Amino acid sequence: MGRVKTTLLKRTALKLNREHGKNFKADFNFNKKRVDELIETQSKKLRNIIAGYLTKLHKQTSKLESYIK
């Protein structure tokens, strides 16, 4: 089982995905830099968790899009 993400982290990541979805990729390090530019996080750990969740979301959506085609 994976780690549980808090509502705050999920809400923040989904908001970033809605507003800036085209700016993110399936690469964690790239997303980490983008999150750092777009929002001011309290710690590196929070930034990394949000970037990791965005990476996971991007991979899931690209996988779903490949099944549809």
Rosetta silent file (secondary structure, phi, psi, omega in degrees, C-alpha in Angstrom):
SEQUENCE: MGRVKTTLLKRTALKLNREHGKNFKADFNFNKKRVDELIETQSKKLRNIIAGYLTKLHKQTSKLESYIK
SCORE:     score description
SCORE:     0.000 S_00000001
   1 L     0.000  147.768 -179.886    0.000    0.000    0.000 S_00000001
   2 L   -89.793  178.640  178.371    1.123    3.514   -0.705 S_00000001
   3 L   -78.075  148.708  179.844    1.239    6.542    1.508 S_00000001
   4 L   -84.380  130.438  177.230   -1.950    8.473    2.127 S_00000001
   5 L   -93.222  136.068  179.229   -2.023   11.985    0.672 S_00000001
   6 L   -73.416  162.368 -178.953   -3.782   14.641    2.703 S_00000001
   7 H   -61.857  -38.313 -179.972   -6.673   16.602    1.259 S_00000001
   8 H   -60.214  -44.433 -178.807   -4.609   19.792    1.182 S_00000001
   9 H   -66.831  -44.101  179.383   -1.916   18.200   -0.988 S_00000001
  10 H   -64.632  -43.476 -179.152   -4.405   16.622   -3.382 S_00000001
  11 H   -62.136  -43.216  179.130   -6.449   19.809   -3.644 S_00000001
  12 H   -64.452  -44.620 -179.247   -3.341   21.882   -4.372 S_00000001
  13 H   -65.560  -41.688  179.638   -2.057   19.418   -6.969 S_00000001
  14 H   -67.289  -36.360  177.045   -5.434   19.179   -8.715 S_00000001
  15 H   -64.623  -44.249  177.053   -5.746   22.964   -8.785 S_00000001
  16 H   -62.585  -38.656 -179.738   -2.285   23.268  -10.353 S_00000001
  17 H   -66.199  -39.582  178.771   -3.196   20.551  -12.845 S_00000001
  18 H   -67.224  -44.785 -174.540   -6.402   22.367  -13.844 S_00000001
  19 H   -80.625  -35.182 -174.267   -4.759   25.770  -14.190 S_00000001
  20 H  -131.470   37.104 -174.102   -1.348   24.782  -15.572 S_00000001
  21 H   -59.278  -33.377 -178.357   -1.844   21.229  -16.813 S_00000001
  22 H   -73.857  -15.934 -178.184    0.095   21.741  -20.041 S_00000001
  23 H   -83.018  -10.087 -176.517    3.169   22.870  -18.087 S_00000001
  24 L  -104.854  153.279 -179.748    3.685   19.505  -16.390 S_00000001
  25 L  -128.877 -175.848  178.133    5.222   16.318  -17.752 S_00000001
  26 L   -86.141   14.003 -179.377    5.736   12.727  -16.626 S_00000001
  27 L  -105.213  120.682 -176.290    9.179   13.718  -15.288 S_00000001
  28 H   -62.086  -45.696 -176.833    9.388   14.283  -11.521 S_00000001
  29 H   -64.332  -37.301  176.501   12.404   16.625  -11.579 S_00000001
  30 H   -64.517  -46.078 -179.610   10.793   18.832  -14.221 S_00000001
  31 H   -65.016  -34.055  179.027    7.535   18.988  -12.239 S_00000001
  32 H   -61.856  -42.481  178.426    9.454   19.770   -9.054 S_00000001
  33 H   -67.125  -40.101  179.735   10.943   22.885  -10.659 S_00000001
  34 H   -64.711  -43.760  179.308    7.549   23.943  -12.035 S_00000001
  35 H   -62.158  -40.299  179.484    5.842   23.561   -8.653 S_00000001
  36 H   -63.077  -35.791  178.954    8.606   25.607   -7.051 S_00000001
  37 H   -74.709  -37.040 -171.895    8.022   28.392   -9.601 S_00000001
  38 H   -83.465  -36.049 -178.749    4.218   28.369   -9.399 S_00000001
  39 L  -131.555  159.708  177.501    3.567   28.168   -5.659 S_00000001
  40 L  -101.961  107.247 -178.208    5.373   28.992   -2.462 S_00000001
  41 L   -93.132  159.572 -178.854    5.556   25.826   -0.358 S_00000001
  42 L   -76.288  -29.071 -178.124    6.425   25.627    3.298 S_00000001
  43 L  -151.147  166.511  177.409    9.068   22.951    2.821 S_00000001
  44 H   -66.028  -35.148 -178.717   10.884   20.909    0.221 S_00000001
  45 H   -62.108  -44.727  178.222    9.028   17.808    1.362 S_00000001
  46 H   -63.373  -42.430  178.309    5.624   19.332    0.563 S_00000001
  47 H   -59.683  -43.592 -178.148    6.893   20.537   -2.808 S_00000001
  48 H   -68.014  -37.352  178.984    8.192   17.057   -3.621 S_00000001
  49 H   -66.521  -42.637  178.492    4.950   15.347   -2.580 S_00000001
  50 H   -64.529  -43.289  179.325    2.886   17.716   -4.753 S_00000001
  51 H   -64.533  -38.600  177.629    5.263   17.238   -7.690 S_00000001
  52 H   -65.991  -39.197  178.265    5.127   13.463   -7.272 S_00000001
  53 H   -67.612  -38.318  176.359    1.328   13.472   -7.221 S_00000001
  54 H   -64.907  -38.225  177.210    1.270   15.631  -10.358 S_00000001
  55 H   -63.126  -43.924  178.444    3.647   13.192  -12.047 S_00000001
  56 H   -61.698  -44.111  178.689    1.365   10.311  -11.099 S_00000001
  57 H   -61.704  -42.638 -178.701   -1.691   12.162  -12.450 S_00000001
  58 H   -65.353  -40.637  178.098    0.060   12.954  -15.718 S_00000001
  59 H   -64.905  -39.840  179.402    1.111    9.333  -16.214 S_00000001
  60 H   -65.364  -43.662 -178.451   -2.425    8.112  -15.495 S_00000001
  61 H   -68.735  -37.916  178.763   -4.046   10.515  -17.943 S_00000001
  62 H   -68.288  -33.581  177.506   -1.544    9.741  -20.697 S_00000001
  63 H   -67.911  -41.648  178.015   -2.130    6.035  -20.145 S_00000001
  64 H   -65.021  -40.368  178.431   -5.908    6.502  -20.383 S_00000001
  65 H   -63.677  -34.399  178.905   -5.536    8.576  -23.535 S_00000001
  66 H   -70.386  -31.928  177.121   -3.482    5.818  -25.152 S_00000001
  67 H   -70.481  -35.027 -178.225   -6.227    3.276  -24.399 S_00000001
  68 H   -68.674  -36.877 -177.568   -8.888    5.506  -25.936 S_00000001
  69 L   -74.780    0.000    0.000   -6.981    5.901  -29.202 S_00000001
